Amino acid sequence: MKRQIFKKRPDDFDYHQLRSCKNCLNSFTGRYCNACGEKVIELEDRSFKRLAESVLNAFTFLDGKFLKSFKLIILSPGKLSANVREGIQVPYMKLVGLFFVANFFYFLFPVFDTFNSKLYTQFYQQGYSDIVQSVVRDYIKANNIDFEKFTTEYNAQSGNLAKLLIIILVGIYTIPLSIINFSRKNLFFDHLQLSFEFHAFLLLINSVILPHILLFIIRLVSMWFGVDWSSLLSDEVYSKLSLVLFFYFFVRAQRTYYKQNWLLAGVKGAILTYLVVISLMVYRFILFFITFWTM
């Protein structure tokens, strides 16, 4: 008889015992309260092993919800939001949580200055740059501050605030989503959910994974041919590629989430793609003034 090295611990939990929920006082049987979902605390739940498992799950997403959600936003944009609306939530991460995980990865592995707009970007590359130049120059002149010192302090403050304020972008974009897809059947919350899904896609796929893959390929090819081709991944080139990705997301989301035909989905997808650019400009404008006022 073969000896088992790893033996599964027998489940000796009494599933038939009637219990009173510590949270809502509901009477139930089993491990979880059928009214509020509170779990019965067992002895092993208070062990160091369980604590270590919880920490590991939090940082590696071993529960599979992150990977399932991640796969869905790539292959079927809008499906995750549709599942939430229909009440299918257990297999996936909550959209708010997915957004913040994506936000974490973006600021951990940045490639482009998309959301954390430094002073140079605000000063020269925005449609409202003349306003920024006027405000900054008047402030520097009035307070007799060195421009280089101001730039350093601004960039540091903007980087810190951008991590918190990026959620403003979700709210900003919910407005055009709700206008273009207005229907009495859809609540503002429904459009907000799709906005969270899109910005998780924007942060994870467009701002982290794809640019790092392209950088790796370009560096590999540059080493192979002995030519520096890093300039191929310029802001201008990648911006155009991003628009293609956004269009893909919105066309699929219009089909999946709003149940529209291909023609209407294509037209609305093009409009929503353009409005991403506008919403980013509004976000950067807000970010500039909040950064400026809090310095």
MARTORDREN-381838 format. One record per residue (C-alpha): x, y, z; residue in three letters; residue number from 1. Coordinates in pm, whole numbers. Layout:
% residues N
+--------+--------+--------+-----+-----+
!     c1 !     c2 !     c3 !  aa !   i !
+--------+--------+--------+-----+-----+
!      X !      Y !      Z ! ALA ! NUM !
...
+--------+--------+--------+-----+-----+
//
This chain:
% residues 295
+--------+--------+--------+-----+-----+
!     c1 !     c2 !     c3 !  aa !   i !
+--------+--------+--------+-----+-----+
!      0 !      0 !      0 ! MET !   1 !
!    144 !    338 !   -102 ! LYS !   2 !
!    190 !    594 !    168 ! ARG !   3 !
!     42 !    935 !     95 ! GLN !   4 !
!    290 !   1219 !    143 ! ILE !   5 !
!     29 !   1493 !    137 ! PHE !   6 !
!   -295 !   1393 !    303 ! LYS !   7 !
!   -599 !   1609 !    258 ! LYS !   8 !
!   -743 !   1708 !    589 ! ARG !   9 !
!  -1088 !   1553 !    640 ! PRO !  10 !
!  -1377 !   1798 !    643 ! ASP !  11 !
!  -1533 !   1749 !    986 ! ASP !  12 !
!  -1744 !   2067 !    971 ! PHE !  13 !
!  -2104 !   2011 !   1085 ! ASP !  14 !
!  -2308 !   2140 !    791 ! TYR !  15 !
!  -2642 !   2052 !    954 ! HIS !  16 !
!  -2595 !   2244 !   1279 ! GLN !  17 !
!  -2825 !   2545 !   1312 ! LEU !  18 !
!  -2624 !   2861 !   1379 ! ARG !  19 !
!  -2695 !   3225 !   1449 ! SER !  20 !
!  -2503 !   3475 !   1233 ! CYS !  21 !
!  -2277 !   3699 !   1443 ! LYS !  22 !
!  -2330 !   3982 !   1196 ! ASN !  23 !
!  -2705 !   3989 !   1117 ! CYS !  24 !
!  -2842 !   3733 !   1371 ! LEU !  25 !
!  -2998 !   3526 !   1091 ! ASN !  26 !
!  -3039 !   3153 !   1158 ! SER !  27 !
!  -2868 !   2930 !    900 ! PHE !  28 !
!  -2686 !   2603 !    836 ! THR !  29 !
!  -2351 !   2556 !    665 ! GLY !  30 !
!  -2032 !   2767 !    658 ! ARG !  31 !
!  -2186 !   3090 !    526 ! TYR !  32 !
!  -2488 !   3294 !    632 ! CYS !  33 !
!  -2750 !   3283 !    356 ! ASN !  34 !
!  -2862 !   3639 !    443 ! ALA !  35 !
!  -2540 !   3842 !    455 ! CYS !  36 !
!  -2270 !   3597 !    345 ! GLY !  37 !
!  -2073 !   3612 !    672 ! GLU !  38 !
!  -1847 !   3308 !    724 ! LYS !  39 !
!  -1840 !   3090 !   1035 ! VAL !  40 !
!  -1498 !   3144 !   1194 ! ILE !  41 !
!  -1318 !   2816 !   1260 ! GLU !  42 !
!  -1001 !   2755 !   1458 ! LEU !  43 !
!   -785 !   2725 !   1145 ! GLU !  44 !
!   -912 !   3064 !   1023 ! ASP !  45 !
!   -721 !   3218 !   1314 ! ARG !  46 !
!   -395 !   3042 !   1227 ! SER !  47 !
!    -78 !   3190 !   1080 ! PHE !  48 !
!   -113 !   2955 !    782 ! LYS !  49 !
!   -449 !   3105 !    686 ! ARG !  50 !
!   -310 !   3457 !    729 ! LEU !  51 !
!    -19 !   3372 !    498 ! ALA !  52 !
!   -262 !   3228 !    240 ! GLU !  53 !
!   -472 !   3546 !    251 ! SER !  54 !
!   -166 !   3767 !    195 ! VAL !  55 !
!    -47 !   3544 !    -89 ! LEU !  56 !
!   -388 !   3553 !   -253 ! ASN !  57 !
!   -403 !   3931 !   -221 ! ALA !  58 !
!    -75 !   3980 !   -407 ! PHE !  59 !
!    -81 !   3695 !   -658 ! THR !  60 !
!   -455 !   3661 !   -727 ! PHE !  61 !
!   -439 !   3283 !   -675 ! LEU !  62 !
!   -815 !   3272 !   -633 ! ASP !  63 !
!   -840 !   3297 !  -1014 ! GLY !  64 !
!  -1085 !   3587 !  -1016 ! LYS !  65 !
!   -829 !   3831 !  -1150 ! PHE !  66 !
!   -723 !   3602 !  -1435 ! LEU !  67 !
!  -1084 !   3527 !  -1532 ! LYS !  68 !
!  -1171 !   3896 !  -1529 ! SER !  69 !
!   -854 !   3986 !  -1718 ! PHE !  70 !
!   -928 !   3727 !  -1988 ! LYS !  71 !
!  -1284 !   3853 !  -2025 ! LEU !  72 !
!  -1196 !   4220 !  -2076 ! ILE !  73 !
!   -954 !   4121 !  -2353 ! ILE !  74 !
!  -1162 !   3866 !  -2542 ! LEU !  75 !
!  -1510 !   4001 !  -2479 ! SER !  76 !
!  -1518 !   4370 !  -2379 ! PRO !  77 !
!  -1844 !   4460 !  -2206 ! GLY !  78 !
!  -1915 !   4103 !  -2096 ! LYS !  79 !
!  -1780 !   4157 !  -1744 ! LEU !  80 !
!  -2007 !   4459 !  -1695 ! SER !  81 !
!  -2299 !   4265 !  -1843 ! ALA !  82 !
!  -2236 !   3982 !  -1595 ! ASN !  83 !
!  -2244 !   4228 !  -1306 ! VAL !  84 !
!  -2572 !   4375 !  -1430 ! ARG !  85 !
!  -2724 !   4028 !  -1464 ! GLU !  86 !
!  -2606 !   3919 !  -1118 ! GLY !  87 !
!  -2313 !   3691 !  -1218 ! ILE !  88 !
!  -2041 !   3829 !   -990 ! GLN !  89 !
!  -1888 !   3547 !   -784 ! VAL !  90 !
!  -1644 !   3411 !  -1050 ! PRO !  91 !
!  -1496 !   3756 !  -1121 ! TYR !  92 !
!  -1331 !   4049 !   -946 ! MET !  93 !
!  -1549 !   4346 !   -869 ! LYS !  94 !
!  -1497 !   4609 !  -1139 ! LEU !  95 !
!  -1390 !   4872 !   -887 ! VAL !  96 !
!  -1130 !   4632 !   -746 ! GLY !  97 !
!  -1009 !   4539 !  -1096 ! LEU !  98 !
!   -969 !   4908 !  -1177 ! PHE !  99 !
!   -753 !   4972 !   -870 ! PHE ! 100 !
!   -539 !   4665 !   -940 ! VAL ! 101 !
!   -486 !   4795 !  -1294 ! ALA ! 102 !
!   -404 !   5138 !  -1150 ! ASN ! 103 !
!   -146 !   4977 !   -919 ! PHE ! 104 !
!     28 !   4799 !  -1208 ! PHE ! 105 !
!     28 !   5113 !  -1422 ! TYR ! 106 !
!    209 !   5323 !  -1164 ! PHE ! 107 !
!    443 !   5035 !  -1083 ! LEU ! 108 !
!    548 !   4975 !  -1446 ! PHE ! 109 !
!    494 !   5303 !  -1636 ! PRO ! 110 !
!    605 !   5340 !  -1998 ! VAL ! 111 !
!    419 !   5647 !  -2119 ! PHE ! 112 !
!    331 !   5968 !  -1937 ! ASP ! 113 !
!    -40 !   5914 !  -2001 ! THR ! 114 !
!   -199 !   5997 !  -1667 ! PHE ! 115 !
!     84 !   6148 !  -1465 ! ASN ! 116 !
!    131 !   6454 !  -1686 ! SER ! 117 !
!    455 !   6627 !  -1599 ! LYS ! 118 !
!    489 !   7003 !  -1627 ! LEU ! 119 !
!    655 !   6980 !  -1970 ! TYR ! 120 !
!    353 !   6789 !  -2104 ! THR ! 121 !
!    112 !   7039 !  -1950 ! GLN ! 122 !
!    322 !   7334 !  -2066 ! PHE ! 123 !
!    364 !   7244 !  -2434 ! TYR ! 124 !
!    153 !   6946 !  -2546 ! GLN ! 125 !
!   -207 !   7021 !  -2446 ! GLN ! 126 !
!   -482 !   7222 !  -2611 ! GLY ! 127 !
!   -498 !   7441 !  -2300 ! TYR ! 128 !
!   -117 !   7483 !  -2263 ! SER ! 129 !
!   -141 !   7861 !  -2309 ! ASP ! 130 !
!   -350 !   7878 !  -1989 ! ILE ! 131 !
!    -93 !   7666 !  -1802 ! VAL ! 132 !
!    193 !   7885 !  -1925 ! GLN ! 133 !
!     15 !   8202 !  -1816 ! SER ! 134 !
!    -71 !   8066 !  -1468 ! VAL ! 135 !
!    277 !   7926 !  -1401 ! VAL ! 136 !
!    466 !   8231 !  -1526 ! ARG ! 137 !
!    251 !   8469 !  -1323 ! ASP ! 138 !
!    300 !   8254 !  -1011 ! TYR ! 139 !
!    678 !   8231 !  -1057 ! ILE ! 140 !
!    707 !   8604 !  -1116 ! LYS ! 141 !
!    487 !   8696 !   -819 ! ALA ! 142 !
!    672 !   8464 !   -579 ! ASN ! 143 !
!   1021 !   8501 !   -726 ! ASN ! 144 !
!   1064 !   8123 !   -762 ! ILE ! 145 !
!   1317 !   7946 !   -985 ! ASP ! 146 !
!   1143 !   7767 !  -1276 ! PHE ! 147 !
!   1356 !   7454 !  -1241 ! GLU ! 148 !
!   1273 !   7426 !   -872 ! LYS ! 149 !
!    904 !   7478 !   -945 ! PHE ! 150 !
!    917 !   7207 !  -1215 ! THR ! 151 !
!   1077 !   6954 !   -979 ! THR ! 152 !
!    822 !   7020 !   -705 ! GLU ! 153 !
!    532 !   7015 !   -950 ! TYR ! 154 !
!    634 !   6681 !  -1107 ! ASN ! 155 !
!    669 !   6518 !   -765 ! ALA ! 156 !
!    330 !   6646 !   -649 ! GLN ! 157 !
!    159 !   6554 !   -977 ! SER ! 158 !
!    295 !   6199 !   -958 ! GLY ! 159 !
!    153 !   6154 !   -609 ! ASN ! 160 !
!   -187 !   6302 !   -690 ! LEU ! 161 !
!   -231 !   6119 !  -1020 ! ALA ! 162 !
!   -245 !   5786 !   -836 ! LYS ! 163 !
!   -548 !   5910 !   -645 ! LEU ! 164 !
!   -716 !   6133 !   -902 ! LEU ! 165 !
!   -721 !   5888 !  -1192 ! ILE ! 166 !
!  -1057 !   5766 !  -1064 ! ILE ! 167 !
!  -1193 !   6108 !  -1168 ! ILE ! 168 !
!  -1140 !   5993 !  -1526 ! LEU ! 169 !
!  -1387 !   5708 !  -1471 ! VAL ! 170 !
!  -1654 !   5956 !  -1362 ! GLY ! 171 !
!  -1577 !   6198 !  -1644 ! ILE ! 172 !
!  -1615 !   5930 !  -1910 ! TYR ! 173 !
!  -1937 !   5792 !  -1763 ! THR ! 174 !
!  -2113 !   6111 !  -1879 ! ILE ! 175 !
!  -2065 !   6064 !  -2257 ! PRO ! 176 !
!  -2127 !   5690 !  -2219 ! LEU ! 177 !
!  -2465 !   5759 !  -2058 ! SER ! 178 !
!  -2557 !   6024 !  -2317 ! ILE ! 179 !
!  -2464 !   5823 !  -2627 ! ILE ! 180 !
!  -2631 !   5510 !  -2489 ! ASN ! 181 !
!  -2925 !   5677 !  -2322 ! PHE ! 182 !
!  -3209 !   5442 !  -2242 ! SER ! 183 !
!  -3464 !   5417 !  -1965 ! ARG ! 184 !
!  -3353 !   5056 !  -1918 ! LYS ! 185 !
!  -2997 !   5161 !  -1827 ! ASN ! 186 !
!  -2918 !   5331 !  -1501 ! LEU ! 187 !
!  -2624 !   5569 !  -1453 ! PHE ! 188 !
!  -2468 !   5289 !  -1244 ! PHE ! 189 !
!  -2470 !   5060 !  -1551 ! ASP ! 190 !
!  -2270 !   5310 !  -1756 ! HIS ! 191 !
!  -2036 !   5363 !  -1460 ! LEU ! 192 !
!  -1964 !   4989 !  -1447 ! GLN ! 193 !
!  -1866 !   4986 !  -1815 ! LEU ! 194 !
!  -1648 !   5293 !  -1757 ! SER ! 195 !
!  -1464 !   5105 !  -1481 ! PHE ! 196 !
!  -1416 !   4809 !  -1714 ! GLU ! 197 !
!  -1286 !   5027 !  -1997 ! PHE ! 198 !
!  -1037 !   5208 !  -1775 ! HIS ! 199 !
!   -914 !   4876 !  -1633 ! ALA ! 200 !
!   -859 !   4775 !  -1999 ! PHE ! 201 !
!   -693 !   5109 !  -2071 ! LEU ! 202 !
!   -454 !   5077 !  -1775 ! LEU ! 203 !
!   -372 !   4706 !  -1795 ! LEU ! 204 !
!   -368 !   4631 !  -2167 ! ILE ! 205 !
!   -298 !   4962 !  -2335 ! ASN ! 206 !
!    -71 !   5123 !  -2076 ! SER ! 207 !
!    121 !   4829 !  -1926 ! VAL ! 208 !
!    115 !   4495 !  -2108 ! ILE ! 209 !
!    118 !   4594 !  -2476 ! LEU ! 210 !
!    386 !   4868 !  -2451 ! PRO ! 211 !
!    616 !   4635 !  -2255 ! HIS ! 212 !
!    568 !   4359 !  -2513 ! ILE ! 213 !
!    642 !   4601 !  -2797 ! LEU ! 214 !
!    948 !   4738 !  -2614 ! LEU ! 215 !
!   1079 !   4386 !  -2564 ! PHE ! 216 !
!   1031 !   4299 !  -2934 ! ILE ! 217 !
!   1191 !   4625 !  -3051 ! ILE ! 218 !
!   1493 !   4578 !  -2823 ! ARG ! 219 !
!   1529 !   4218 !  -2934 ! LEU ! 220 !
!   1518 !   4314 !  -3303 ! VAL ! 221 !
!   1754 !   4609 !  -3241 ! SER ! 222 !
!   2008 !   4374 !  -3079 ! MET ! 223 !
!   1969 !   4126 !  -3364 ! TRP ! 224 !
!   2029 !   4381 !  -3642 ! PHE ! 225 !
!   2255 !   4612 !  -3444 ! GLY ! 226 !
!   2029 !   4912 !  -3508 ! VAL ! 227 !
!   1849 !   5120 !  -3245 ! ASP ! 228 !
!   1479 !   5111 !  -3337 ! TRP ! 229 !
!   1347 !   5233 !  -3001 ! SER ! 230 !
!   1213 !   5548 !  -3172 ! SER ! 231 !
!    950 !   5330 !  -3341 ! LEU ! 232 !
!    755 !   5329 !  -3014 ! LEU ! 233 !
!    710 !   5704 !  -2997 ! SER ! 234 !
!    416 !   5876 !  -2826 ! ASP ! 235 !
!    269 !   5969 !  -3163 ! GLU ! 236 !
!    286 !   5615 !  -3306 ! VAL ! 237 !
!    155 !   5451 !  -2991 ! TYR ! 238 !
!   -129 !   5702 !  -2961 ! SER ! 239 !
!   -261 !   5587 !  -3300 ! LYS ! 240 !
!   -232 !   5223 !  -3196 ! LEU ! 241 !
!   -420 !   5308 !  -2875 ! SER ! 242 !
!   -709 !   5452 !  -3075 ! LEU ! 243 !
!   -739 !   5121 !  -3260 ! VAL ! 244 !
!   -753 !   4935 !  -2928 ! LEU ! 245 !
!  -1015 !   5173 !  -2791 ! PHE ! 246 !
!  -1225 !   5133 !  -3105 ! PHE ! 247 !
!  -1205 !   4754 !  -3069 ! TYR ! 248 !
!  -1316 !   4773 !  -2705 ! PHE ! 249 !
!  -1611 !   5003 !  -2767 ! PHE ! 250 !
!  -1743 !   4825 !  -3075 ! VAL ! 251 !
!  -1740 !   4495 !  -2885 ! ARG ! 252 !
!  -1887 !   4660 !  -2574 ! ALA ! 253 !
!  -2168 !   4820 !  -2776 ! GLN ! 254 !
!  -2252 !   4477 !  -2916 ! ARG ! 255 !
!  -2216 !   4285 !  -2588 ! THR ! 256 !
!  -2331 !   4533 !  -2326 ! TYR ! 257 !
!  -2579 !   4753 !  -2511 ! TYR ! 258 !
!  -2698 !   4483 !  -2756 ! LYS ! 259 !
!  -2662 !   4696 !  -3070 ! GLN ! 260 !
!  -2609 !   4593 !  -3432 ! ASN ! 261 !
!  -2267 !   4612 !  -3598 ! TRP ! 262 !
!  -2336 !   4934 !  -3790 ! LEU ! 263 !
!  -2457 !   5130 !  -3488 ! LEU ! 264 !
!  -2185 !   4975 !  -3273 ! ALA ! 265 !
!  -1922 !   5091 !  -3524 ! GLY ! 266 !
!  -2054 !   5448 !  -3536 ! VAL ! 267 !
!  -2086 !   5480 !  -3160 ! LYS ! 268 !
!  -1750 !   5306 !  -3112 ! GLY ! 269 !
!  -1580 !   5570 !  -3328 ! ALA ! 270 !
!  -1747 !   5854 !  -3134 ! ILE ! 271 !
!  -1658 !   5702 !  -2797 ! LEU ! 272 !
!  -1299 !   5650 !  -2909 ! THR ! 273 !
!  -1270 !   6020 !  -2995 ! TYR ! 274 !
!  -1427 !   6113 !  -2662 ! LEU ! 275 !
!  -1154 !   5921 !  -2477 ! VAL ! 276 !
!   -908 !   6181 !  -2606 ! VAL ! 277 !
!  -1136 !   6463 !  -2487 ! ILE ! 278 !
!  -1187 !   6306 !  -2144 ! SER ! 279 !
!   -811 !   6263 !  -2102 ! LEU ! 280 !
!   -762 !   6631 !  -2182 ! MET ! 281 !
!  -1026 !   6729 !  -1923 ! VAL ! 282 !
!   -862 !   6500 !  -1666 ! TYR ! 283 !
!   -517 !   6650 !  -1726 ! ARG ! 284 !
!   -661 !   6999 !  -1699 ! PHE ! 285 !
!   -814 !   6912 !  -1360 ! ILE ! 286 !
!   -492 !   6739 !  -1252 ! LEU ! 287 !
!   -290 !   7050 !  -1333 ! PHE ! 288 !
!   -498 !   7285 !  -1121 ! PHE ! 289 !
!   -530 !   7045 !   -826 ! ILE ! 290 !
!   -153 !   6993 !   -836 ! THR ! 291 !
!    -91 !   7366 !   -864 ! PHE ! 292 !
!   -327 !   7452 !   -576 ! TRP ! 293 !
!   -185 !   7187 !   -342 ! THR ! 294 !
!    184 !   7273 !   -387 ! MET ! 295 !
+--------+--------+--------+-----+-----+
//
